[in-house]
């Protein structure tokens, strides 16, 4: 499973791509859903969470 981060100034240009293990994403998804009080819920993953739980597979050399 992959997570891409795009430049805010050019949202068609990829800044970094992370690879995540599906079971790690599943555990976090279940955690978020279990905390939700709504029957219909959305899950989200911050770049900090992805950076901690994934590995970089691509990084733009201009990312600074």
mmCIF file of the C-alpha atoms, coordinates in Angstrom:
data_MODEL
# 
_entry.id   MODEL 
# 
loop_
_atom_site.group_PDB 
_atom_site.id 
_atom_site.type_symbol 
_atom_site.label_atom_id 
_atom_site.label_alt_id 
_atom_site.label_comp_id 
_atom_site.label_asym_id 
_atom_site.label_entity_id 
_atom_site.label_seq_id 
_atom_site.pdbx_PDB_ins_code 
_atom_site.Cartn_x 
_atom_site.Cartn_y 
_atom_site.Cartn_z 
_atom_site.occupancy 
_atom_site.B_iso_or_equiv 
_atom_site.pdbx_formal_charge 
_atom_site.auth_seq_id 
_atom_site.auth_comp_id 
_atom_site.auth_asym_id 
_atom_site.auth_atom_id 
_atom_site.pdbx_PDB_model_num 
ATOM 1  C CA . UNK A 1 1  ? 0.000   0.000  0.000  1.00 0.00 ? 1  UNK A CA 1 
ATOM 2  C CA . UNK A 1 2  ? 1.336   3.420  -0.908 1.00 0.00 ? 2  UNK A CA 1 
ATOM 3  C CA . UNK A 1 3  ? 0.801   6.968  0.371  1.00 0.00 ? 3  UNK A CA 1 
ATOM 4  C CA . UNK A 1 4  ? 1.810   9.923  -1.812 1.00 0.00 ? 4  UNK A CA 1 
ATOM 5  C CA . UNK A 1 5  ? 2.459   13.486 -0.672 1.00 0.00 ? 5  UNK A CA 1 
ATOM 6  C CA . UNK A 1 6  ? 2.174   16.243 -3.253 1.00 0.00 ? 6  UNK A CA 1 
ATOM 7  C CA . UNK A 1 7  ? 3.590   19.762 -3.268 1.00 0.00 ? 7  UNK A CA 1 
ATOM 8  C CA . UNK A 1 8  ? 1.006   22.307 -2.070 1.00 0.00 ? 8  UNK A CA 1 
ATOM 9  C CA . UNK A 1 9  ? 2.226   24.750 -4.733 1.00 0.00 ? 9  UNK A CA 1 
ATOM 10 C CA . UNK A 1 10 ? 1.874   22.149 -7.517 1.00 0.00 ? 10 UNK A CA 1 
ATOM 11 C CA . UNK A 1 11 ? -0.553  19.405 -6.596 1.00 0.00 ? 11 UNK A CA 1 
ATOM 12 C CA . UNK A 1 12 ? 0.319   17.370 -9.695 1.00 0.00 ? 12 UNK A CA 1 
ATOM 13 C CA . UNK A 1 13 ? 3.960   16.949 -8.590 1.00 0.00 ? 13 UNK A CA 1 
ATOM 14 C CA . UNK A 1 14 ? 4.844   14.203 -6.125 1.00 0.00 ? 14 UNK A CA 1 
ATOM 15 C CA . UNK A 1 15 ? 7.072   15.199 -3.225 1.00 0.00 ? 15 UNK A CA 1 
ATOM 16 C CA . UNK A 1 16 ? 7.439   11.801 -1.514 1.00 0.00 ? 16 UNK A CA 1 
ATOM 17 C CA . UNK A 1 17 ? 5.901   8.316  -1.668 1.00 0.00 ? 17 UNK A CA 1 
ATOM 18 C CA . UNK A 1 18 ? 5.742   5.994  1.330  1.00 0.00 ? 18 UNK A CA 1 
ATOM 19 C CA . UNK A 1 19 ? 5.126   2.255  1.372  1.00 0.00 ? 19 UNK A CA 1 
ATOM 20 C CA . UNK A 1 20 ? 2.974   0.890  4.202  1.00 0.00 ? 20 UNK A CA 1 
ATOM 21 C CA . UNK A 1 21 ? 2.229   -2.654 5.261  1.00 0.00 ? 21 UNK A CA 1 
ATOM 22 C CA . UNK A 1 22 ? -1.509  -3.333 4.785  1.00 0.00 ? 22 UNK A CA 1 
ATOM 23 C CA . UNK A 1 23 ? -1.853  -4.880 8.267  1.00 0.00 ? 23 UNK A CA 1 
ATOM 24 C CA . UNK A 1 24 ? -0.490  -1.676 9.882  1.00 0.00 ? 24 UNK A CA 1 
ATOM 25 C CA . UNK A 1 25 ? -3.028  0.396  7.934  1.00 0.00 ? 25 UNK A CA 1 
ATOM 26 C CA . UNK A 1 26 ? -5.801  -2.046 8.886  1.00 0.00 ? 26 UNK A CA 1 
ATOM 27 C CA . UNK A 1 27 ? -4.978  -1.784 12.599 1.00 0.00 ? 27 UNK A CA 1 
ATOM 28 C CA . UNK A 1 28 ? -5.040  2.025  12.458 1.00 0.00 ? 28 UNK A CA 1 
ATOM 29 C CA . UNK A 1 29 ? -8.252  2.007  10.399 1.00 0.00 ? 29 UNK A CA 1 
ATOM 30 C CA . UNK A 1 30 ? -9.981  -0.258 12.915 1.00 0.00 ? 30 UNK A CA 1 
ATOM 31 C CA . UNK A 1 31 ? -8.732  1.932  15.769 1.00 0.00 ? 31 UNK A CA 1 
ATOM 32 C CA . UNK A 1 32 ? -10.159 5.066  14.163 1.00 0.00 ? 32 UNK A CA 1 
ATOM 33 C CA . UNK A 1 33 ? -13.480 3.413  13.329 1.00 0.00 ? 33 UNK A CA 1 
ATOM 34 C CA . UNK A 1 34 ? -13.893 1.996  16.822 1.00 0.00 ? 34 UNK A CA 1 
ATOM 35 C CA . UNK A 1 35 ? -13.503 5.506  18.288 1.00 0.00 ? 35 UNK A CA 1 
ATOM 36 C CA . UNK A 1 36 ? -16.098 6.977  15.940 1.00 0.00 ? 36 UNK A CA 1 
ATOM 37 C CA . UNK A 1 37 ? -19.615 7.579  17.174 1.00 0.00 ? 37 UNK A CA 1 
ATOM 38 C CA . UNK A 1 38 ? -21.063 7.809  13.653 1.00 0.00 ? 38 UNK A CA 1 
ATOM 39 C CA . UNK A 1 39 ? -22.555 4.950  11.655 1.00 0.00 ? 39 UNK A CA 1 
ATOM 40 C CA . UNK A 1 40 ? -20.824 6.381  8.595  1.00 0.00 ? 40 UNK A CA 1 
ATOM 41 C CA . UNK A 1 41 ? -17.207 7.334  9.243  1.00 0.00 ? 41 UNK A CA 1 
ATOM 42 C CA . UNK A 1 42 ? -14.103 8.333  7.356  1.00 0.00 ? 42 UNK A CA 1 
ATOM 43 C CA . UNK A 1 43 ? -10.531 7.521  8.258  1.00 0.00 ? 43 UNK A CA 1 
ATOM 44 C CA . UNK A 1 44 ? -7.479  9.654  7.636  1.00 0.00 ? 44 UNK A CA 1 
ATOM 45 C CA . UNK A 1 45 ? -3.737  9.272  7.896  1.00 0.00 ? 45 UNK A CA 1 
ATOM 46 C CA . UNK A 1 46 ? -1.458  12.207 8.625  1.00 0.00 ? 46 UNK A CA 1 
ATOM 47 C CA . UNK A 1 47 ? 1.931   12.461 7.010  1.00 0.00 ? 47 UNK A CA 1 
ATOM 48 C CA . UNK A 1 48 ? 3.487   12.201 10.491 1.00 0.00 ? 48 UNK A CA 1 
ATOM 49 C CA . UNK A 1 49 ? 1.708   8.874  11.071 1.00 0.00 ? 49 UNK A CA 1 
ATOM 50 C CA . UNK A 1 50 ? 2.749   7.593  7.632  1.00 0.00 ? 50 UNK A CA 1 
ATOM 51 C CA . UNK A 1 51 ? 6.353   8.719  8.178  1.00 0.00 ? 51 UNK A CA 1 
ATOM 52 C CA . UNK A 1 52 ? 6.439   6.809  11.483 1.00 0.00 ? 52 UNK A CA 1 
ATOM 53 C CA . UNK A 1 53 ? 4.771   3.645  10.168 1.00 0.00 ? 53 UNK A CA 1 
ATOM 54 C CA . UNK A 1 54 ? 5.991   3.454  6.578  1.00 0.00 ? 54 UNK A CA 1 
ATOM 55 C CA . UNK A 1 55 ? 9.167   3.709  4.573  1.00 0.00 ? 55 UNK A CA 1 
ATOM 56 C CA . UNK A 1 56 ? 10.107  6.173  1.843  1.00 0.00 ? 56 UNK A CA 1 
ATOM 57 C CA . UNK A 1 57 ? 10.239  4.559  -1.606 1.00 0.00 ? 57 UNK A CA 1 
ATOM 58 C CA . UNK A 1 58 ? 10.520  7.802  -3.578 1.00 0.00 ? 58 UNK A CA 1 
ATOM 59 C CA . UNK A 1 59 ? 11.611  11.313 -2.672 1.00 0.00 ? 59 UNK A CA 1 
ATOM 60 C CA . UNK A 1 60 ? 11.867  14.217 -5.088 1.00 0.00 ? 60 UNK A CA 1 
ATOM 61 C CA . UNK A 1 61 ? 15.456  15.457 -5.112 1.00 0.00 ? 61 UNK A CA 1 
ATOM 62 C CA . UNK A 1 62 ? 14.107  19.043 -4.907 1.00 0.00 ? 62 UNK A CA 1 
ATOM 63 C CA . UNK A 1 63 ? 12.050  18.278 -1.764 1.00 0.00 ? 63 UNK A CA 1 
ATOM 64 C CA . UNK A 1 64 ? 14.547  20.122 0.425  1.00 0.00 ? 64 UNK A CA 1 
# 
